[in-house]
């Protein structure tokens, strides 16, 4: 990806664009930072309730104009991004409608699309709307955690309406490419069914599994003490925001219900196979899931936040963590978290180190390998 990206499909260059953000949290802030990184001449306006964060964004050189609200300034914009929680984006549509100039695009970054597309239709805004879903995130939220490369190599789903001009779809494809994302155009209904299976259901499973262990644990909380390794990996996403995931489930309930029923049915078959000691069926379960899982691409981000971690085999003695931290700090590598693996059922090393991004993890892996440490992925 070039350091500067000047051309956008549809006849406009990045330096010609005036872009507004309604909401400037993790995703909105990352899109804005990505645009400024690739094309510093892009003029960015922003509005959000937390004004101090807008002031910080202006000090950072990301926001050029701080908006006091939804007003006539939006009529100067070529693209308006709705980056508030999904249940509020639809409300903002009606507010911004009077200020959308001819030829301007209204888009969003919500993880469910049906609700906002239906609102767009009811408001007669189909000819200017292009839905969007950058499929990336973090366990942290807010503008302060936004990054100009958060969306690099992440899929950016684009969902035009039936009346969206092709030039608008192409322009949003160009924006996605400009910030390093991988654009993919889908019908909004197909999008919502897909994310119900690959994102929403996994969060429900992780949360229900954590609650199951909580309910089955003894008074000494032995399950909690031993929960590590694979259990912590597959339930990591249960730490996500309850408010956000309540909103997501309520705006994609029909698709989630279909997928959840199919999952419950599959669990019923597995229960039957276990109770009947059908070893062949159990073997096929693990074999088919392994083969399909191993076919997944490793070079792009998915809808579930990736875990950039590995374990290090070390002797548990004073100073070990300090030595490793110093080795990585000497290369300018930032550690997100470091902790002891109390459960090493899969051969993990004694220390598990987590990083903010794949580049940091890769650099740390190479660095520690050079010092002859034994490392474990997974």
C-alpha positions as CSV (number, residue, x, y, z in Angstrom):
1,X,0.0,0.0,0.0
2,X,1.5,3.4,-0.9
3,X,2.1,5.9,1.8
4,X,-0.2,8.4,0.0
5,X,-3.4,7.4,-1.8
6,X,-4.7,10.2,-4.0
7,X,-7.3,8.6,-6.3
8,X,-10.8,7.7,-5.4
9,X,-13.2,6.1,-7.8
10,X,-16.0,8.4,-9.0
11,X,-13.9,11.3,-10.2
12,X,-12.8,12.7,-6.8
13,X,-9.3,12.6,-5.3
14,X,-8.8,12.3,-1.6
15,X,-7.5,15.8,-1.4
16,X,-10.8,17.0,-2.8
17,X,-12.9,15.3,-0.2
18,X,-14.7,16.8,2.8
19,X,-15.7,14.0,5.2
20,X,-17.9,14.2,8.3
21,X,-18.1,11.8,11.2
22,X,-21.1,11.5,13.4
23,X,-19.4,9.7,16.3
24,X,-15.7,9.4,16.6
25,X,-15.0,6.3,18.6
26,X,-12.8,3.3,17.9
27,X,-14.0,2.6,14.4
28,X,-14.9,6.1,13.3
29,X,-11.6,7.4,14.7
30,X,-9.6,4.7,13.0
31,X,-11.3,5.4,9.6
32,X,-10.5,9.1,10.1
33,X,-6.9,8.5,11.1
34,X,-6.5,6.1,8.2
35,X,-7.8,8.8,5.8
36,X,-5.5,11.4,7.2
37,X,-2.5,9.1,7.0
38,X,-3.1,8.2,3.3
39,X,-4.2,11.7,2.3
40,X,-3.5,14.5,4.7
41,X,-5.4,16.9,2.5
42,X,-8.7,15.3,3.3
43,X,-10.9,17.8,5.3
44,X,-12.6,16.1,8.2
45,X,-15.5,17.4,10.3
46,X,-16.7,15.5,13.4
47,X,-19.4,15.6,16.0
48,X,-19.8,13.5,19.2
49,X,-21.2,14.2,22.7
50,X,-17.7,13.9,24.4
51,X,-16.3,17.3,23.2
52,X,-13.0,16.8,24.9
53,X,-12.2,13.8,22.6
54,X,-13.0,16.0,19.6
55,X,-10.6,18.6,20.9
56,X,-8.0,15.9,21.3
57,X,-8.6,14.7,17.7
58,X,-8.2,18.3,16.5
59,X,-4.9,18.6,18.4
60,X,-3.8,15.3,16.8
61,X,-4.4,16.9,13.4
62,X,-7.2,14.4,12.6
63,X,-10.3,16.7,12.8
64,X,-10.2,20.0,11.0
65,X,-13.7,21.2,12.1
66,X,-15.5,20.4,15.4
67,X,-19.2,20.4,14.8
68,X,-21.6,21.6,17.5
69,X,-24.3,19.2,16.3
70,X,-26.0,18.1,13.1
71,X,-26.2,21.3,11.2
72,X,-25.7,23.1,7.8
73,X,-21.9,22.4,7.9
74,X,-22.8,18.9,6.7
75,X,-23.9,20.3,3.3
76,X,-20.2,20.8,2.5
77,X,-19.5,17.1,2.8
78,X,-18.9,14.6,0.1
79,X,-19.2,11.6,2.5
80,X,-20.9,11.5,5.9
81,X,-20.0,8.6,8.2
82,X,-22.5,7.5,10.9
83,X,-20.3,5.9,13.6
84,X,-22.6,5.8,16.6
85,X,-24.0,2.6,18.2
86,X,-26.3,0.8,15.7
87,X,-29.5,1.8,17.5
88,X,-28.7,5.5,17.2
89,X,-27.4,5.5,13.6
90,X,-31.0,5.2,12.2
91,X,-32.1,8.2,14.4
92,X,-29.2,10.4,13.0
93,X,-30.3,9.6,9.4
94,X,-33.4,11.7,9.7
95,X,-31.4,14.5,11.3
96,X,-28.8,14.7,8.6
97,X,-31.2,14.2,5.6
98,X,-31.9,18.0,5.1
99,X,-28.2,18.7,4.8
100,X,-27.1,16.0,2.3
101,X,-26.0,17.8,-0.8
102,X,-26.5,16.3,-4.3
103,X,-23.8,13.8,-5.1
104,X,-22.9,13.2,-1.4
105,X,-22.7,9.7,0.1
106,X,-24.1,8.8,3.5
107,X,-22.6,5.6,5.0
108,X,-22.3,3.9,8.3
109,X,-20.0,1.4,10.1
110,X,-22.6,-0.6,11.9
111,X,-22.2,-4.4,12.3
112,X,-25.8,-5.1,11.4
113,X,-27.4,-3.6,8.3
114,X,-31.0,-4.5,8.0
115,X,-32.3,-2.0,10.4
116,X,-30.5,1.0,8.9
117,X,-31.3,-0.1,5.3
118,X,-35.0,-0.3,6.2
119,X,-34.8,3.2,7.8
120,X,-33.0,4.5,4.6
121,X,-35.9,3.1,2.5
122,X,-38.6,4.7,4.7
123,X,-36.8,8.1,4.5
124,X,-36.3,7.9,0.7
125,X,-32.5,8.1,1.0
126,X,-31.7,5.0,-1.0
127,X,-30.1,7.0,-3.8
128,X,-27.4,8.4,-1.5
129,X,-26.8,5.6,1.0
130,X,-24.1,3.0,0.9
131,X,-23.9,0.8,4.0
132,X,-20.6,-0.2,5.4
133,X,-19.1,-2.6,8.0
134,X,-15.4,-2.5,8.7
135,X,-14.8,-6.0,10.2
136,X,-12.2,-5.1,12.8
137,X,-12.2,-4.1,16.4
138,X,-10.4,-4.2,19.7
139,X,-11.1,-5.1,23.3
140,X,-10.6,-1.4,24.0
141,X,-13.0,1.3,22.8
142,X,-13.1,5.1,22.2
143,X,-11.2,7.5,20.1
144,X,-8.1,7.3,22.3
145,X,-7.7,3.7,21.2
146,X,-8.3,4.3,17.5
147,X,-5.4,3.6,15.1
148,X,-4.6,4.6,11.6
149,X,-3.9,0.9,10.7
150,X,-6.6,-0.9,12.7
151,X,-8.5,-1.7,9.4
152,X,-5.5,-2.8,7.4
153,X,-6.1,-6.2,5.9
154,X,-9.6,-6.3,7.5
155,X,-12.6,-6.9,5.3
156,X,-14.7,-3.8,4.8
157,X,-18.2,-4.9,3.8
158,X,-20.1,-2.5,1.5
159,X,-23.9,-2.8,1.2
160,X,-25.4,-0.6,-1.5
161,X,-29.1,-0.2,-1.8
162,X,-31.1,-1.1,-4.9
163,X,-30.9,2.6,-5.9
164,X,-27.3,3.3,-5.0
165,X,-25.4,4.7,-8.1
166,X,-22.5,2.4,-9.1
167,X,-20.2,5.3,-8.9
168,X,-21.0,5.7,-5.1
169,X,-20.3,2.0,-4.5
170,X,-17.0,2.4,-6.4
171,X,-16.1,5.5,-4.4
172,X,-16.7,3.7,-1.1
173,X,-14.6,0.7,-2.4
174,X,-11.9,3.3,-3.1
175,X,-12.1,4.7,0.5
176,X,-11.8,1.1,1.9
177,X,-8.7,0.5,-0.2
178,X,-7.2,3.8,0.7
179,X,-7.2,2.9,4.4
180,X,-5.7,-0.5,3.7
181,X,-8.9,-2.6,4.1
182,X,-10.2,-5.3,1.7
183,X,-13.6,-4.1,0.3
184,X,-16.3,-6.7,-0.4
185,X,-19.7,-5.7,-1.8
186,X,-22.7,-7.7,-0.4
187,X,-26.4,-7.5,-0.2
188,X,-27.3,-6.3,3.3
189,X,-29.5,-9.3,4.0
190,X,-26.7,-11.7,3.1
191,X,-24.3,-9.7,5.3
192,X,-26.6,-10.0,8.3
193,X,-27.0,-13.7,7.9
194,X,-23.3,-14.2,7.5
195,X,-22.3,-12.2,10.6
196,X,-25.0,-14.0,12.6
197,X,-23.1,-17.2,12.0
198,X,-19.4,-16.0,12.2
199,X,-19.7,-13.3,14.8
200,X,-22.9,-13.0,16.7
201,X,-23.4,-16.7,17.5
202,X,-19.7,-17.1,18.7
203,X,-20.3,-14.3,21.2
204,X,-23.4,-15.9,22.4
205,X,-21.7,-19.3,22.7
206,X,-18.7,-17.8,24.5
207,X,-20.9,-16.0,27.0
208,X,-23.2,-19.0,27.6
209,X,-20.2,-21.3,28.1
210,X,-18.6,-18.9,30.7
211,X,-21.9,-18.8,32.5
212,X,-22.3,-22.6,32.4
213,X,-18.9,-23.0,34.1
214,X,-19.8,-20.4,36.6
215,X,-23.0,-22.2,37.4
216,X,-21.4,-25.6,37.6
217,X,-18.4,-24.6,39.6
218,X,-18.0,-25.6,43.3
219,X,-17.8,-23.3,46.3
220,X,-14.0,-23.3,46.0
221,X,-14.2,-22.1,42.4
222,X,-11.9,-24.9,41.2
223,X,-13.1,-24.6,37.6
224,X,-12.4,-20.9,37.6
225,X,-8.9,-21.5,39.0
226,X,-8.1,-24.2,36.3
227,X,-9.7,-22.3,33.4
228,X,-6.9,-21.5,31.1
229,X,-5.5,-22.7,27.8
230,X,-8.2,-23.6,25.3
231,X,-11.0,-22.5,27.6
232,X,-9.7,-18.9,27.9
233,X,-9.0,-18.8,24.1
234,X,-12.5,-19.8,23.0
235,X,-14.2,-17.6,25.6
236,X,-12.0,-14.5,25.2
237,X,-14.8,-12.6,23.3
238,X,-17.1,-13.0,26.3
239,X,-15.3,-10.0,27.7
240,X,-16.8,-7.7,25.1
241,X,-19.2,-4.9,25.9
242,X,-22.6,-6.1,27.1
243,X,-24.3,-3.0,25.9
244,X,-22.9,-3.2,22.4
245,X,-23.8,-6.9,22.1
246,X,-27.3,-6.5,23.4
247,X,-27.8,-3.9,20.7
248,X,-26.3,-6.1,18.0
249,X,-28.5,-9.1,19.0
250,X,-31.6,-7.0,19.1
251,X,-31.0,-5.6,15.6
252,X,-30.2,-9.1,14.0
253,X,-32.5,-11.3,16.1
254,X,-34.2,-13.1,13.2
255,X,-30.9,-14.3,11.6
256,X,-29.4,-15.2,15.0
257,X,-32.5,-17.2,15.8
258,X,-32.1,-19.2,12.6
259,X,-28.4,-19.9,13.2
260,X,-28.9,-20.6,16.9
261,X,-31.6,-23.2,16.2
262,X,-29.3,-25.0,13.7
263,X,-26.5,-24.9,16.3
264,X,-28.7,-26.3,19.0
265,X,-29.8,-29.1,16.5
266,X,-26.1,-29.9,15.8
267,X,-25.4,-30.1,19.6
268,X,-28.3,-32.5,19.9
269,X,-26.6,-34.8,17.3
270,X,-23.3,-34.6,19.1
271,X,-25.0,-35.5,22.4
272,X,-26.6,-38.5,20.8
273,X,-23.2,-39.6,19.4
274,X,-21.5,-39.2,22.8
275,X,-24.2,-41.1,24.7
276,X,-24.2,-43.9,22.2
277,X,-20.3,-43.9,22.2
278,X,-20.2,-43.5,18.4
279,X,-16.5,-43.0,18.2
280,X,-16.6,-42.8,14.4
281,X,-19.0,-39.9,14.4
282,X,-17.0,-38.1,17.1
283,X,-13.8,-38.6,15.0
284,X,-15.5,-37.2,11.9
285,X,-16.6,-34.2,13.9
286,X,-13.1,-33.3,14.9
287,X,-11.6,-34.3,11.6
288,X,-14.0,-32.2,9.5
289,X,-13.8,-29.2,11.7
290,X,-10.0,-29.4,11.8
291,X,-9.8,-29.6,8.0
292,X,-12.2,-26.7,7.4
293,X,-10.6,-24.6,10.1
294,X,-7.1,-25.2,8.6
295,X,-8.4,-23.9,5.3
296,X,-9.1,-20.4,6.7
297,X,-6.8,-17.6,5.3
298,X,-4.3,-16.3,7.9
299,X,-3.6,-12.9,6.2
300,X,-6.9,-11.1,6.9
301,X,-8.8,-10.1,9.9
302,X,-12.2,-11.5,10.7
303,X,-15.3,-10.3,12.6
304,X,-13.9,-11.5,15.9
305,X,-11.0,-9.5,17.3
306,X,-7.8,-11.4,16.7
307,X,-5.5,-12.5,19.5
308,X,-1.9,-11.6,18.9
309,X,-0.3,-13.8,21.6
310,X,2.2,-16.6,22.1
311,X,3.8,-18.4,25.0
312,X,7.4,-18.6,26.1
313,X,9.0,-21.6,27.7
314,X,11.0,-20.2,30.7
315,X,12.1,-21.3,34.1
316,X,10.0,-19.7,36.9
317,X,12.6,-17.7,38.7
318,X,13.0,-14.0,39.8
319,X,13.8,-11.6,37.0
320,X,12.5,-13.7,34.1
321,X,9.7,-11.3,33.2
322,X,12.0,-8.3,33.5
323,X,14.6,-9.9,31.2
324,X,12.0,-10.7,28.5
325,X,10.5,-7.2,28.8
326,X,13.9,-5.6,28.4
327,X,14.7,-7.7,25.3
328,X,11.5,-6.6,23.6
329,X,11.7,-3.0,24.8
330,X,15.2,-2.8,23.4
331,X,13.6,-3.3,20.0
332,X,10.8,-0.8,20.6
333,X,8.2,-3.6,20.9
334,X,5.2,-2.8,23.0
335,X,3.6,-5.5,25.1
336,X,-0.2,-5.4,25.7
337,X,-0.2,-8.0,28.5
338,X,2.0,-10.6,30.0
339,X,1.0,-13.3,32.4
340,X,1.8,-16.8,33.8
341,X,0.2,-19.9,32.3
342,X,-1.0,-21.8,35.3
343,X,-2.6,-24.4,33.0
344,X,-0.3,-25.9,30.4
345,X,-2.4,-28.7,29.1
346,X,-1.5,-28.1,25.5
347,X,2.3,-27.7,26.0
348,X,2.2,-23.9,26.4
349,X,5.2,-22.1,27.8
350,X,5.2,-20.6,31.3
351,X,4.6,-17.1,30.1
352,X,1.9,-15.8,27.7
353,X,2.6,-12.5,26.0
354,X,-0.1,-10.5,24.1
355,X,0.6,-7.7,21.7
356,X,-1.5,-4.9,20.1
357,X,-1.0,-6.0,16.5
358,X,0.4,-8.8,14.3
359,X,3.5,-6.8,13.4
360,X,4.5,-6.4,17.0
361,X,3.9,-10.1,17.7
362,X,6.0,-11.1,14.7
363,X,8.8,-8.8,15.6
364,X,8.8,-10.2,19.2
365,X,8.8,-13.8,18.0
366,X,11.9,-13.1,15.9
367,X,13.6,-11.2,18.7
368,X,13.1,-13.9,21.3
369,X,14.0,-16.7,18.8
370,X,17.3,-14.9,18.4
371,X,17.8,-15.3,22.1
372,X,17.1,-19.0,21.8
373,X,13.8,-19.0,23.7
374,X,11.3,-21.8,22.9
375,X,8.0,-20.3,21.7
376,X,4.5,-21.7,21.3
377,X,1.7,-20.3,19.2
378,X,-2.0,-20.8,20.1
